[in-house]
Structures are given as structure tokens and as C-alpha cells.
Amino acid sequence: MTEERLVIRRPDDWHVHLRDGDMLAAVAPYTAQQFGRAIVMPNLVPPITTVQQARDYRGRIMAALPLETSFEPLLTAYLTDTIAAAEVAAGFAEGVFTACKLYPANATTNSDHGVTSVRLIASVLETMQRIDMPLLIHGEVVSSDVDVFDREAVFIEKVLEPLLRDFPGLRVVLEHITTREAVDFVLSQGPNTAATITPHHLEINRNAMFEGGLRPHMYCLPTAKREQHRLALRAAAISGNPKFFLGTDSAPHTNPAKESDCGCAGIFNAPFALEAYAKVFAEEGALDKLEGFASEFGPAFYHLPVNTERIVLEHKPVEIPASLQLGAQILRPFHAGATLPWRFAGSA
């Protein structure tokens, strides 16, 4: 590493939404350009609940990418109240499912088929614990009497702590954490519990949604929290602790879907994801910690080899467009209209 050039192993994205159809074709190449692998979320319509659905979806992802790509999508099973443990186990044994995703019902985009009570999937969790299959969790309660900014902390206390007591051998990733409570909880647990951190939660606090008016493109779930929580996330990301690793939660929606009476939750950060992370780590004087966070800790947790290819980040400005015309889709990327100080320069 020099002050002007950083060479690291090709990173992986351990949490991304690639969508389907025209949107998949529009956004998947961005993730494939920067990352070697990605954990792809299963909250499609209909959700990915069977091995065959996952096989078919993987085919559609690969069809959306250049033929020469080395990118590997890692598929996940969408847990429902009635999903069969045998289906989950078969998909994992065949290498079709890398993990299972737990969405509390109605917690976020396309989560209406999610789990209404962890008790209903106890047999699935027992099976996952036995076969050492990771559980990925959107950690929010959905009760209307819980403030939206408190839903992650309450989930940890009311749902996650009892779940880990009941299934102490289960490997769990608490995804896209947003609070100091989440950082502290992950640190308090053994090596089977980890967390992903997004670039936007490292950069914005909840004020970003209200600067000069409502800012729908800064709305995501879980929402950004107070400044003290953002600072706790930054400290965790640059700490060198292998419990914390990269997961963009890039979640594309068209501009009309974001700018509506009921705007969709999600921030589209895939086009300049590594540039965003590099900005944060440089600001914290921790560029030497970026490779572990982006390229090493995730594979270690998932029991996968690190990527052998290397990529280059250059200390050169990159201007982020105000919007991206992707086929028939118009999307606003994270940092739209800004200039970032680090540029992804491709393979080393």
C-alpha cells in the first residue's frame, strides 16, 4: 500500500439485493465488477424457498452478467413459517443454498412471507445447527408499539438473545447492523456470531433523511440511527475484529418507487461500493484494515477460501452521477452528485 494506491484481495459482498427481471439485468453487473462473490438475498416475488427456485435464480443472475465473469452468486433460502427442514438441508448439501435468511414478517421489502414467530421454525433451526448452516437475520421487531429507531435493539433483547440460548451452536450473522447495542451484542458473543456493516450506515445518521426536507433516497431498513450509533459502527468496522465484515445491503429501487407517497426502503450503493468503504477507512486512518474487513473475515466466517485475485483502489477522485439510466430503469446511487476520493481501478 502507498498513499496513492491500495492493492487488496478481491472483496466479497456478504449481503446484496440483485432483484429480478429488468432490474437484475441493470444492477448485477455493478456487483460482479467489484466483488468476487456475493450473498444474494432471496426476497423476490415469489420468494426463494426451494432448491429449484434457487437454481433457476442463479441461472438468471449469470445470464445478466458478461460471459467472461468469474463472479459467484451465493444463494440463500427465504425462511417461512412452513418451510421444510429437509428442503433447506438438501439445498445446503448440494451447494445450492449457502445460508438461510430470516425476515420477520413485514419487516422490510418483500418480507410479507417472513417468519411470524421463531418457535414455528424450531425444527429448521435445529437442522441448520446440526449441519452448520449459517442463519442470516434481519434484526428488527415489527410491533407497532415499538419506535422504528428502537426496533433493532428490541429484537436483540426479545428475539436474538433467546434464539442463541436455544441454539448455541448455530452460526448467525446479524445483518446490516445500525446500533451500538448491536455492536456490543456481537462482541459479547462467541465466534459463531458475526455482523455485516453497510457503507451507508458508516456514513449517514438519521438526520440525512430530513436535511432540508424529506430525503427518500436516504431511507432504508433498518433506518440510520443517531450519530453515536454511526460512530460505534465505524469503530467496529475498522477494529480488525473478524466478527465484522462487509455487506453492502445494496437495495435498488427506481426513482419513482423511492419518490412516492409510500417510498420504498433501500439505498443503491453497488456502483461505487468499494469507493465508499475506502473513503470511510481513509478518514479513520485505517486503510490497512480494509482488506481484512472486505476480503478476509467474511470468507473465514462462511468457511470459504479467500479470493486469490487482487484489485486496485487509487487515490483519485471519482464523480458520482446524480442518476443512472440503466436500460428502462432510472436509479439514484448512494453519494449521488458527490465526489469520492478513492477510485476502484479494476484487477491488479
Secondary structure, 3 states (H helix, E strand, C coil): CCCCEEEEECCCEEEECCCCHHHHHHHHHHHHHHCCEEEECCCCCCCCCCHHHHHHHHHHHHHCCCCCCCCEEEEEEECCCCCCHHHHHHHHHCCCEEEEEECECCCCCCCCCCECCHHHHHHHHHHHHHHCCCEEECCCCCCCCCCHHHHHHHHHHHHHHHHHHHCCCCCEEECCCCCHHHHHHHHHCCCCEEEEECHHHHHCCHHHHCCCCCCHHHCCCCCCCCHHHHHHHHHHHCCCCCCEEECCCECCCCHHHHCCCCCCCCEECHHHHHHHHHHHHHHCCCHHHHHHHHHHHHHHHHCCCCCCCEEEEECCCEECCCCEEECCEEECECCCCCEECCEEEEEC
